Amino acid sequence: MDPSSEDELLTISHYPTTADQKSEIAEVSPKGRFYRVIPTKFNDELGCGAFKVVYRGFDNDQGCEIAWNSINLKNMPDHDRTHISEELKLNRKLKHPNIVSFISAWTNPIKEELVIITEIVTGGSLKQYLKKIKNPRLRVIKLWCKGILAGLNYLHLQKPYPIIHRDLKCENILIMSNTGDVKIGDFGLSTLMQDKMQTSVLGTPEYMAPEVYKGSYDTKIDIYAFGMCVIEMCTLKSPYSECSSQSMIYKKVMSGELPAAIYQISDPNVAEFIHKCLLPYEQRPTAEELLNDKFLCIDEDDEKIHHALSVVHSPKSNMSSVSSSVSFIDISLIINDNGEARQVSFPYNLESDTPEKVAEEMVGELKLNPILLLSVAKEIEFKVKSTKHDHHTNFQVNDSQSMINFGFPLSMSPMPLDCVDQLNESKEDELIDDEYTETSTFARKSSMKSVHSENDLGKMALLSSEICLKKGSDNDRGAVKRLQCLLSSALGQPLKIDGFFGKKVEAQVKIFQEKIEAKPDGIVNNEVWEKLLSYPKQG
């Protein structure tokens, strides 16, 4: 398939979304090369996610089926749009038999969606495939391992910089049902490793290596995740399925405790191979080294490879891999500690925790400046109140979108996806941001809960001292909600926390400015933020 012969990345003013009503065509591409039909009982809808639906489509030029990935951009957080932009930039240049091939993409401004055309992978994800076939033979597992490692090796050897997948898991590994070949897909979290060690925290907790939680890692995190995938291939169980929360997973990972499922694998050669993948960072092999491992050699005379792998079954656990509890919320804060930006993420127990107690633990264990104690407590209190309020008003809450900076507001400037053809104009080696905040985690000893880093933070922008809020301007709603909560606390008056800067908020700001003997102009600048964060709670 020649991606240069048809649709390039573009934004179109007229989009032929509906074909002749007599036909069953649902959509066609801007230049007519690709189309998809209305989904039927023959399963033309191949899959769906939070923002994406995948349909079976057709390529008129090549006369073959394709995967039509429709991504809804409505209400999508900016950092998710950034991930998609990066995915497109990466996929356009990747060519490998074990990597899902990118063909074309365009935006539909009328429907506010992005369409990505890729090759169709008929067997679905490896996770789905395992449910279908159950108990794959050892020979098949070895072939899958070879294919996945070949794809990873290709990514890790990219020049001038390696590519880290960062979210390798069985859901992102696809199977060609007619050949059994595996292909790595979903590069939404991938990144060019321009620095020796990356510092942003993303991924799926069950598959994340210890160094990811510490905030400094390289391509070897994909090897660790691959090892977890092999556990699932052999046992049909997700890693750490015995855990009921992300914090439990974090505690086990950081203490070096492996998933319970690995001990069900009775074949010592298989277990040894997996253990190599899960070794500490310094000892963990590369994809190239694992491809040459003796375990992957297929001896057709070996009777074992022609049978399903022997697994010691343990009693079924009632726990899911990561189950969310209404009594817990995940909180992510960014702290400006003596000019150093540090991101901290942790679970908060709504039943037993208090902002003051958690703030005291955080300041002590992270060795923060004690002067931040009150500010930390206030910000935690805001996050808890804001989350409760959003749940009460049926808003969808995603804490990974709300990050706090102590001292002044946080400026977020991800790459926009308003016009996808802008990607063609940007330099291939240009990243959205050049600097990242330092990521921190801390163990909460007093409550016997561990802290985990969030798996969807995205790239951090630089802290800006020029951000201000005022009535009638295009304000960031998250920043306004933080302002409303702090004003309510400082003035001892109830204030609706809705993220809108209207006359009431302006009046409250002026009252507070008079209290601190500042000019009562209703504009929230750095001075006002700093005073609010340190102002004693009233009422």
N, C-alpha and C positions, 0 to 999 in steps of 0.2 A: 504494500500500500504506500503510495507516494503522498505524503502530507503536503507537499508543496503545490500539488495540482489543483487543490480546491480551497476550501475555506481557511483563511488565515485568521488570527485573532483580531476581531473587529467589533465595533459597536454599530448597529444598523438602525436606520430611522424607520424603515418599513420592513416588517417581519412577517412573512407568510405563514402564520401559525396554523391556519386551517386550510386544508385542501378541499377539493370538490366534495360536497356533502354526500355524494353517492358512493364515494370510495370510503375506505376505512383508514385512510392516512390521517394521523393526528397532527404531525408537524413535519416540516421540511426545513432543510438548512438554507441559509441566505442565497446560496448559488445553486441549490437544487441537487447537490451531490448526495446528501444523506437525507433519509426520512425514517420516521417510525410510525407504526400503525397503532390504532386504538387497542389498548390491552384487552386480551380475550382470555378464555379459559385455557388457552395453550401457553399460558405463562409468559407473556411478552414483558411483564414487569419482573425484572431479574433480582431486584433487591431495593432496599430503602434504608435511610438513616435519618438523623435529626434534620439535616438540610438537603439530603441528596436522595433522588430516586433514579434507579438504573433500569432502562428499558432495552428491549431487543430492537435494534434498528437495522437499516440496510444501506449499503454503499452502492450507488448506481454505477460508479466508474469501475469498481472492481467486481461487482456482482456477488457480493458476499455480505454476511451479517456483521454487524458491529455493536458495540455497547454504547448506548446513548445515555450519558450521565447528565441528568438535569439537576442543577444545584440552585436552590432557592436563596436569593440574596436578601429577601425581605427580613428585616429585624436581625440580620446576622451580625454578630459583634465584629468590630473592625479587625481584631486579632485573628479571627477565623478567616476573614477575607484575605488577610495577609498570608496565612498558611496556604490558601488556594492559589494565590498569585505565585508563591514560591513553588508550589507543586507544578504549575504550568511551566514555569521557567525550567525546572529540572526535567520534566517529562519530555519536553520538546527535543532534548538532545540525547536522551538515553536510548540506546539500541542494543538489546541483549535478549537472547531466547528465554531467559528466566526473569525478565522484567516486562510487565504489561506495557504494550506499545501505545504511545500517544499518537493520534492521527490529526485531530483538528479541534478547534474551540471557537466559540463566539458568544456574545452576550445578547440577550433579548431585553431591551430596556422597557418594553411594554409590560412584560410579565415579571420583570425584575429577577431574572434568572440567568445563570451561566450554563451553557451546554458544552460538555467535553466529550469528544468522540474518541474511543479507544478500541483496541481489538476486543472481541468478545471472548471471554473465558468460560466455556460451557459448563464446567463442573461446579461453579460457585466457589465459595471459600473452603479452605482446608478444614475449618471447623465444621461446616455443613457436610462436607464430604465424609468426614470421619463418622458422623452420625448415620450416614447412609450405609457405608460399607462395614463399619465396625471391625475391630480386631484385624488391622492390616498385617500382611505378612512382613517379616523382617526384611525381605528383599525390597519390598515397596518402600518401607521406611528409609532404607539406605538410599534408594533412588531419590526420594524426596529431599533427604538431607543434602545429597550432592547438588541437586538443582538449586536449593535455597542458598547454599554456600557459594555456588558459582555466581548467582545473582549478587550476593553481598560482596563477594570479592571484586566483582566488576564495579560496584558502587564505591568501595573503599579505595580502589586504585585510580579513581578519576583524577585527572590533572586539570588545572594546577592544584586543586584541593580535593581531598576525599569527600565523599557524600555519606553522611550518616542517615540511616532511615529513621531511627529514634522511636518508632512505634511498631516494630516487628512483632507480630502475633499471628495466631492461626486464622483470625478473621481477615488479616491483610495478605495472606498467602492464598493464591487462587490455583485451581486445578483444571487442566484441560481434560475433560472426561473421556475424550476419544483416544488420547495418548497417555494420560497419566502424568504429563509434564506439569511442573509447578512454576508459577510466576509470582513475583513479588509485586504488589500493588499498593495503592493508597499512600502517596508520598506527601500527604498534607502536613506532616511534621518533620519532613526531611530538611536537611540543611547542609550547605557547603561548609566544611570545617576550615574556615580561613585561619583561625587561630589554632594553636596546638591542642588546646583543650576548650571545649564549649562550656558555657556557664549558665544557660537557660534550662529550666526544668520542664520537660514535657514527656508524655508517654502514658503507658497503662501500668498502674502500680504492680500488678502481678508479674510483669515482665521487665521491670526496671532494675538495673544493676545498682549496687550500693553507691557507686560513685556518682550516679545521677542524683540521688538524694543529697549528696554532699555538694553538688553543683559544679563539678568539674569532671569532664569526661571526653572520650574520643570514640573512634569507630568500634572499640571493643564492647561497647554497650549493646551493639547489635548481636555480637557473639553470645553474650549472656542471654539476651532475649531468645535467640535461636535455641539455646539449650533448654529454655522453658517450653518452647514449641515442641521439641523432641519429647519432653516428658508427656505433653498432651497427646502426641502421636501414639505413644506407647501405652498410655493408661486411659486415654479418652477423658481425662480429667484436667480441668484448668489448674494451673499452678496456684498453690495456696487456697484451694477451694475449701479448706478447713477453717479459713479465717472469715470472720463476720464483718470486718471493717477494714478500711484502708490503713488505719493506724496500727492494727494488728499485723498487717502485711509488712508495714514499715519496720516494726519492732523485730520481726523475724529476719527480714532482709539485712538490717543493720547489725544484728547479732550473729549473722552467718548461718542461721538455721534454714535448711533447705525445705522445699515443699514436701509434705507428707507423701505425696504420690510417688516421689522418686524411689521410696523404699519398697514400693510394690513391684518394682522391676527386678526380676530374679536373674536375668542374664547379666553376668558380671562385665562382659564386654560392652554392652549397651550402657550400663550404669557408669562404667569408667569413661566412656565417650562424653556422656552428659556432664559428669563431674568436671571434665576438662573445660567445658564451655562455661561452667559456673565458678571457676577458680577466681581468686582475687585478681584485681586488675593487672598487677605486675606479672603474674604468671599465666594469665589467660592467653590462649593462642589466637592467631589471626585467622581469617577465613581461608587464606591460602594454605596455612599450616594444617588446618583441619581437613581441607580437601585432600591432603596427602596422608591423612591418618589411616592406619591399617584397618580400622573398623569399617571404613567405607569401601574397602575392597570386596567385590562380590565373587565368591567362589561357588560356582553352580553345583559343585559336588558336595557342598556343605548342606546337609539335610535341614539344618535349622532355618535357613533363610527362606525355605519354601513353606514354612508354617507360621501361624500367628505367634506373636511374641508372648511368652509365658509371663503372666502378671499375677501377683498375689493380691487377691481382692480383700479389701478391708471393709468393715461395716460402713454402710452409707451414712454420710454426714448430712444433717439437716441444714447445714450452713451453705449459703451461696458464696460465690467467689468474693464479691464485695457487696454486701447489702447495706443500704443506707437506712439509718434509724432516724425517726422524727426527733429524738432527743439530742441528736448531734448536728452541728453545722460545721462546715469547713470555712475557716477564716484565713485570709491572706492579707498581710500588711507589708508596706514598704517603709522602712525606717531610715530617716536621714540622721545618722549618728555621727556627729562631728564632721559633716561633709561627706561621709561615706554612705552610699545607698545600699541598704540590705533588705532583701525580700525574705519574709518569714511566713510560713504556712503551718497551720495546726488545727486539730479538731477541737471544738468547744462543746462541752456538755451543758445543755440548757437546764438540766435538772440540778447539777451539783456545782458547776463552776460559777465564779463571779469575775467580772472584769478586773477588779483589784487583785484578786488572787493570781489570776493568769498573768497579769502585767508584772507582778512581783517576781513570779517564776521566770518570766522571759528576761527581765532586766538582770536578774541574778545569774541565770545560766548562760546567757549570751554576752555577759559582761558589758552591758550597755551603760551609757552615762546615766547615773541615778536620777538626773533631772528629768529624764524622759518618762519616769514612772507614771506620773499623772497623765501625761499625753497619751501614753500607751493604753492606759485604762480607759480613757475617754474614747479613744478610737475603737477599742474592742466593744465598749458599751454601744457605740453608734452602730457598729456592724451587726450586733445582736438585735438591736431595736429595728434596724432597717430590714433585716431578714424576716423578723416576725411580722413587720408591717406589710412587706411584700407578699408574704404567705397569706395574710389576712385579706388582702385586696386581690388575691388570685393572680398576682404577677408572677411570672416565671423568674426564679432566682438562680443566678449562676455566680457564685462568689469569685470565680476566676476572672470575671470582668471588672471587679471592683477592688482597686488596689489603693492603699493609703500611703501618703508620705507625711512624716512629721516635720513641721516647720513651714511648708508651703505646699500648694496643690501639685499633683502629679500631672505632667503633660504627656499625653499619649499621642503619638503621631505615626500610626502604621501606614503602610502603603495602601492607597485607595484602589478600589477595583471598579470605579465608575466606568472606566473605559479600558477593556482588557488589552487593546492594541498598544497601550502605553508600555506593555511589557517588552514589545519588540524594540522600543526606543531606548530602554535602559540597558546599561552595561551588564554583560553576563556575570561578571564577578562582583556586582554591586549588591550589598545587603540592605535590608530595610533600615536597620540601625547598626551603628558601628560599635556601640558600647552596651554592656549589660550591667544590671545591678548584681551585686553579690547575693547569692542565695544562701539562706541559713535555715537550719532545722534545729529544734531543741527537744530534749526528752523531758516530759513532764513527770518528774519523780513523785511529787506529792499525790497526784491522782492516778499514778501507775498507768498513764496513757502515753503513747509515743506520738510524736508529731511527724506528719508527713508533708512533703512538698506537693503542691497542686500539680495536676497533670495537664493543665491547659492554660499556662500563664502567657504564652506568646513572648515575643521579644519586647524588652523594656525600652522605653524612650528615655532620653536624658531628662533629669529634673530641671524644671524651668522656674526662674524667679520672676518671669514676666506675666504669668497667668493671673487674671483677675476676673471677678464676677460682678455683674451689675444688671439692673432691671432692663429688660427689653433687648439684651444682647443674646447672641447665640451661645448659651452656656452649656457646659457639660452637665447632664442631669445628675450623674454620680457625685460631682463636686458640689452641686447645689444641695443635694440630700445630706451630704456631710455637713455643709454649712447650716442647714436647718436644724439638724440634731445638736450641733454645738451651740447654736443660738438659744435653743430651747433649754439646754443645760445651764448656760451662762446667765440667762435672764430669769430662769425659774418659771417660765411660762410655756404652756402647751403650744406647739406649732406643728401644723400639718407637714409631714415629710413626704412630699410628692415630687421633688426634683425640679420645681418650677420657681423662677425668681420673679415674683409679682410684687404688687404694692405692699402686701403684708410683710413679705420678707425684707423689702427695702426699708420699711418702717422699723423693723426689728434691728436691722443692721445699724441704722442711724442712732437708735437708742443705745446700742452697745458701743458705738463710736463715742457717744457722749460720755459713757461710763469710763472709757479709757482715755478721755480727753483728746480724742482725735477729731479731725474735721468730719462733721456729720453729713457726708455727701452720698451715703448709701452704696458706695463702691467698696468691694471686698478686695483689698490688696494684700501684699505679704505681711504688712504690719498687723492687719486685722486678723489674718489667719494665725499668726504667732500668738497674739493676745488671746484669741479664742481657745487655742490648744492648751494654754497655761492658766486659763481663768478658772477660779474655784467654782465648783458646782453649787447652784443656788436651789433652794426649796427642798 
